[in-house]
Amino acid sequence: MQELNLIRLDNGIRILLHQQDSSITHTCMIVNAGSRHELEGKFGVAHFIEHLLFKRTERRSTNQILNRLEQVGGDLNAYTTKEYTCIHASFLNPYLERALDLFEDVLFHSTFPEHEMEKEKGVILDEIASYLDSPEESIMDDFEDLMFANSGLGHNILGLESDLKSIAKKDVYDFMLSNYNTEEIIIAVAGSYTKSQMERVANKIFGKIKRNVPTKENDLVTGGESNTIVVHKPINQAHYMLGKQTFGIYDDRKTAMLLLNNMLGGIGMSSILNLGIREKHGIAYTIESNLTLYSDAGNFSIYLGTDEEKLNKAVRLVKKELDTLKSQPISAYQLQRAKQKFKGQIALAEENRMSMIIAEAKNIIDYDRVISLEEVFLKIDEVRAMDILALSQEFLDESTMVSLAFVPED
């Protein structure tokens, strides 16, 4: 049994059922609201809300929320990105209604007690301190701040310490009222249920929610101008990033750019950067490239960590590989091998059913439909060597790229 059904309630909430024969259900609830929608002075409120949703509701205490699924062996968690907030759970099939009722309770009936808010502020401040102690993580956020300076995408999801301390209950309610659009809330379920069963449960639990359709627009994305910044820190290893702002998810070149990124420094040990720098020259213990695509913009970046005395050589070698990609089309053999590798990685990722159902829920938000694996593979097959060359020449030109280095203090 492998069938997709999309149920749309009168209040705009959509429920995606991916029917699968399994004794385990994976489900998620995604709200199309994240840190990019925060107002200046309130940075961090979206992530703060994610923490607070598990604290107290009109019907349940914190312990009752945390134990509701754990009592039956289930798992409950959540995370926040720059564009959306996700709550997800896994459990045995008989407990679907229990899980969805919990989702509805925490999202629409949380009470945000003052003492819980103060306690969670302390937890998040510790999270910020931990992140600052990890230069390999903090450089990536600082780099994205440079990439999207002065726009909603250009600040850390965790927020600023000063902003976080000043957030009040009214700020939490204001953000939710202004951004939690019922037409942009998706509940996705992967499990062994019929469409009629799902319709009954969905209407019973979510049908009573009042429709809320606030006017919300993404801010204009700016930043990304060529820039070179070196920051001295009390660290032992040098960390370096190089990259450029790109287009967003709706651009026709998206698949080719994803393939280029995967070839250059994606998952696995056989990427161009890993073979050409780490394996061949024995420098840069970690070297990778990343492509993050948002609704209206993207961030392509290369990261490496190495000893400070090896940094200049590592950067030269990276730029040499970029120059090669810009100078001529890759061979038919290289292209075919890259496509096979990329397809295999995507197919294996779908074996993780939680990742699959979250990706499908995001598809509903972004495209109002689920993009099939066959369609993804067809798009990959259509990529030509000249497409890779054109993207390399546009986005791998070091003279137009942003770079950020963290180096040890003298």
C-alpha positions in Angstrom: 0.0 0.0 0.0 1.6 3.3 -1.2 -1.0 6.0 -1.8 -1.1 9.7 -1.2 -4.3 11.6 -0.1 -4.6 15.3 0.6 -7.4 16.4 2.9 -8.3 20.1 3.1 -10.4 21.3 6.1 -12.8 24.2 6.0 -10.3 26.3 8.1 -7.5 25.8 5.5 -5.5 23.3 7.4 -4.3 20.5 5.1 -3.6 16.8 6.1 -1.4 14.6 3.9 -1.8 10.9 4.3 0.9 8.7 2.9 -0.5 5.2 3.2 2.1 2.6 4.1 2.0 -0.9 5.5 3.8 -0.6 8.8 3.1 -0.9 12.5 4.9 2.4 13.1 3.4 5.8 12.3 5.5 8.9 11.6 3.8 12.2 11.6 4.7 15.9 11.5 3.0 19.3 11.7 4.7 22.1 9.8 3.8 25.8 10.1 5.1 28.0 7.4 6.6 30.5 9.9 10.2 30.8 11.0 12.9 33.2 12.1 12.9 35.2 8.9 9.4 36.4 9.8 10.5 37.9 13.1 10.5 41.7 13.7 13.7 43.5 14.5 14.2 43.6 18.3 12.4 40.2 18.6 14.9 38.0 17.0 14.6 34.5 18.4 10.9 34.5 19.1 10.1 31.7 16.6 12.5 29.3 18.1 11.5 30.4 21.6 7.9 29.5 20.8 9.0 26.0 19.7 10.5 25.5 23.2 7.4 26.9 24.9 4.9 24.7 23.1 5.9 21.7 25.3 5.5 23.6 28.6 1.8 24.0 29.4 -1.5 24.1 27.7 -5.1 24.8 28.9 -5.5 21.0 29.4 -2.1 19.6 30.2 0.9 20.3 32.5 4.5 20.1 31.2 4.8 16.6 32.5 1.6 15.5 30.9 2.7 16.9 27.5 6.1 15.2 27.7 4.7 11.9 28.9 1.7 11.7 26.5 3.5 9.8 23.8 6.5 8.5 25.9 4.0 6.5 28.0 3.2 4.4 24.9 6.8 4.2 23.7 6.5 7.1 21.2 8.8 9.9 20.5 8.0 13.7 20.3 10.3 16.5 19.1 10.4 19.8 17.2 12.7 22.2 15.4 12.7 25.7 13.9 14.3 26.8 10.6 14.4 30.2 9.0 11.1 29.6 7.1 9.1 27.0 9.1 8.5 25.4 12.4 8.1 21.6 12.7 6.7 19.3 15.4 7.1 15.6 14.7 6.4 12.3 16.4 6.7 8.5 15.9 4.5 5.9 17.6 2.6 2.6 17.2 -0.4 2.8 15.0 -3.1 2.6 17.6 -2.0 6.0 19.0 -2.6 8.3 16.0 -5.5 10.1 17.6 -3.5 10.6 20.8 -0.6 12.1 18.9 -2.6 14.4 16.7 -4.7 15.6 19.7 -1.4 16.5 21.4 -0.2 18.4 18.3 -3.5 20.4 18.3 -3.2 21.1 22.0 0.3 22.4 22.0 0.0 24.5 18.9 -3.4 26.1 19.6 -3.9 26.0 23.4 -0.4 26.7 24.9 -0.6 29.2 27.8 3.0 30.3 28.0 3.3 30.7 31.8 5.8 33.5 32.9 7.9 31.1 35.0 8.2 28.7 32.1 9.2 31.5 29.8 12.0 32.6 32.1 13.2 29.1 32.5 13.3 28.5 28.8 15.1 31.7 28.2 17.9 30.3 30.4 17.9 27.1 28.4 18.2 28.9 25.1 20.9 31.2 26.4 22.9 28.1 27.3 22.2 26.8 23.8 23.6 30.1 22.4 26.7 29.8 24.6 27.2 26.2 23.4 26.9 27.2 19.8 29.5 30.0 20.3 31.9 27.5 21.7 31.7 25.5 18.4 33.4 27.6 15.7 32.6 25.0 13.0 28.9 25.7 13.7 28.9 29.4 14.5 30.9 30.3 11.4 28.1 28.9 9.2 25.5 31.1 10.9 27.8 34.2 10.8 28.5 33.5 7.1 24.8 33.4 6.3 24.4 36.7 8.2 26.9 38.1 5.8 25.2 36.5 2.8 21.8 37.9 3.7 22.7 41.1 5.6 19.8 43.4 6.5 17.1 40.8 5.6 15.1 38.3 7.6 17.3 35.5 6.4 20.3 37.2 7.9 20.1 36.5 11.6 20.7 33.4 13.8 17.6 31.2 14.4 18.5 31.2 18.1 18.2 35.0 18.2 20.1 37.6 20.1 20.7 37.5 23.8 19.4 41.0 24.4 16.3 40.4 22.3 15.6 37.0 23.9 15.7 38.5 27.4 13.1 41.2 26.5 10.5 38.9 24.8 7.2 39.0 26.7 4.1 36.8 26.4 2.4 39.5 24.2 5.3 39.1 21.7 4.7 35.4 21.5 1.0 35.7 20.9 1.6 38.5 18.4 4.0 36.4 16.4 1.7 33.4 16.3 -1.4 35.5 15.4 0.6 37.3 12.6 2.3 34.3 11.1 0.4 31.0 12.0 -1.8 31.0 8.9 -4.2 28.0 9.0 -3.8 27.8 5.2 -0.1 27.3 5.7 -0.3 24.5 8.3 0.3 21.0 7.1 -0.2 17.8 9.1 1.5 14.8 7.3 1.1 11.2 8.3 2.9 8.1 7.1 1.0 5.1 8.3 -1.4 2.2 7.8 -4.7 4.1 7.7 -7.5 4.6 5.2 -8.5 8.0 3.8 -11.9 7.8 5.6 -10.1 7.1 8.9 -7.9 10.1 8.5 -10.7 12.4 7.5 -12.7 11.4 10.6 -9.7 12.0 12.9 -8.6 15.2 11.2 -12.1 16.8 11.3 -12.6 15.7 14.9 -9.3 17.2 16.1 -8.5 20.1 13.8 -11.9 20.9 12.3 -12.8 23.1 15.3 -9.8 25.3 14.9 -10.8 28.9 13.9 -9.6 30.0 10.5 -6.7 32.5 10.7 -5.3 34.0 7.4 -3.1 37.0 8.2 -1.4 38.9 5.5 2.3 37.9 5.5 5.0 38.7 3.0 8.7 37.7 3.0 11.0 40.7 3.2 13.2 41.7 0.3 16.4 39.6 0.4 19.6 41.7 0.3 23.3 41.3 1.0 25.6 38.9 -0.6 28.1 41.4 -2.0 31.7 40.3 -2.5 33.5 40.7 0.9 36.5 39.2 2.7 36.4 39.1 6.5 39.0 37.6 8.9 38.0 37.2 12.6 40.6 36.3 15.3 39.2 34.0 18.0 40.6 31.9 20.9 40.6 28.7 18.9 43.2 26.2 17.8 42.1 25.5 14.3 41.3 27.8 11.4 37.8 27.7 9.9 37.0 29.1 6.5 33.9 29.7 4.3 33.5 30.9 0.8 30.2 31.3 -1.1 27.6 33.2 -2.9 23.9 34.0 -2.7 21.9 32.1 -5.3 18.3 31.7 -6.5 15.5 30.0 -4.5 13.5 26.8 -4.8 11.3 27.9 -7.7 14.1 28.5 -10.2 14.3 26.1 -13.1 18.0 25.7 -12.5 17.5 24.3 -9.0 18.2 20.6 -9.8 21.3 21.4 -11.8 22.6 23.6 -8.9 21.9 20.8 -6.4 23.8 18.3 -8.6 26.7 20.7 -8.9 26.9 21.1 -5.1 26.7 17.4 -4.6 29.6 16.8 -7.1 31.7 19.5 -5.6 31.5 18.8 -1.9 28.3 16.9 -1.0 27.7 13.8 1.0 30.3 11.1 0.9 34.1 10.9 0.6 34.3 10.9 -3.3 33.4 14.6 -3.8 35.7 16.8 -5.9 36.9 18.8 -2.9 37.4 15.8 -0.6 39.5 13.9 -3.2 41.4 16.9 -4.5 42.3 18.4 -1.2 41.9 16.1 1.8 42.9 12.9 0.2 45.5 14.2 -2.3 47.2 16.7 -0.1 46.4 15.6 3.5 45.0 18.9 4.6 41.6 20.1 5.7 40.2 17.3 7.9 36.7 18.6 7.1 35.9 20.0 3.7 32.4 20.2 2.2 30.0 22.4 0.2 26.4 23.2 1.0 23.4 24.5 -0.8 20.5 25.9 1.2 17.5 27.0 -0.9 14.8 29.2 0.6 11.6 30.3 -1.1 13.2 33.3 -2.8 16.9 33.0 -2.4 19.7 30.5 -1.7 23.1 30.2 0.0 25.9 28.2 -1.7 28.9 27.8 0.5 32.2 25.9 0.9 33.5 25.1 4.4 36.9 23.8 5.5 38.7 23.4 8.8 42.5 23.1 8.9 45.6 24.1 10.8 46.2 27.9 10.4 49.6 27.4 8.6 47.8 25.2 6.0 44.9 27.6 5.4 46.3 29.6 2.5 47.3 26.4 0.7 43.9 24.9 1.2 42.1 28.0 -0.1 44.3 28.0 -3.2 43.5 24.4 -3.8 39.8 25.1 -3.4 39.9 27.9 -5.9 41.9 25.7 -8.3 39.1 23.2 -8.3 36.5 26.0 -8.9 38.6 27.3 -11.8 38.5 23.8 -13.4 34.7 23.6 -13.2 34.5 27.1 -14.7 36.9 26.5 -17.6 35.2 23.6 -19.5 32.2 21.3 -19.4 32.6 18.1 -17.4 32.8 14.9 -19.4 29.8 12.7 -20.2 31.2 10.1 -17.9 31.6 12.5 -15.0 28.1 13.8 -15.5 26.6 10.3 -15.6 28.5 9.2 -12.5 27.4 12.3 -10.6 23.8 11.7 -11.5 23.9 8.0 -10.4 25.5 9.0 -7.1 22.9 11.8 -6.5 20.0 9.6 -7.3 21.2 6.8 -5.0 21.6 9.3 -2.1 18.1 10.6 -2.6 16.6 7.2 -2.7 18.4 6.1 0.4 17.3 9.2 2.2 13.7 8.2 1.5 14.3 5.0 3.6 14.1 7.3 6.6 10.3 7.6 6.8 10.3 10.6 9.1 12.6 12.5 6.8 10.3 11.4 3.9 7.1 12.6 5.5 8.6 16.0 6.5 9.9 16.5 2.9 6.4 15.7 1.6 4.8 18.1 4.0 7.2 20.8 2.8 6.3 19.9 -0.8 2.7 20.7 0.1 3.6 24.1 1.5 5.9 25.0 -1.4 4.1 23.5 -4.4 0.7 22.3 -3.1 1.6 18.8 -4.2 4.1 16.1 -3.5 7.1 15.8 -5.8 7.5 12.1 -6.6 10.9 10.3 -6.6 10.4 9.5 -10.3 9.9 13.2 -11.1 13.0 14.1 -9.2 15.0 11.5 -11.1 13.6 12.8 -14.4 14.8 16.3 -13.5 18.3 15.0 -12.7 18.4 13.1 -16.0 17.6 16.3 -17.9 20.7 18.2 -16.5 23.4 18.8 -19.2 27.1 19.4 -18.9 26.5 22.9 -20.3 24.1 23.6 -17.4 26.8 22.7 -14.9 29.3 24.9 -16.7 26.9 27.9 -16.8 26.2 27.6 -13.1 29.9 27.2 -12.3 30.8 30.3 -14.2 28.0 32.3 -12.5 28.3 31.1 -8.9 31.9 29.8 -8.5 33.6 33.1 -9.5 35.7 33.9 -6.5 35.8 37.7 -7.4 32.1 37.9 -6.6 32.0 35.6 -3.6 31.9 36.3 0.1 34.6 34.7 2.4 34.8 34.5 6.1 37.7 33.1 8.2 38.0 32.3 11.9 41.7 32.1 12.8 43.5 31.6 16.1 44.5 34.7 18.1 48.2 35.5 18.2 
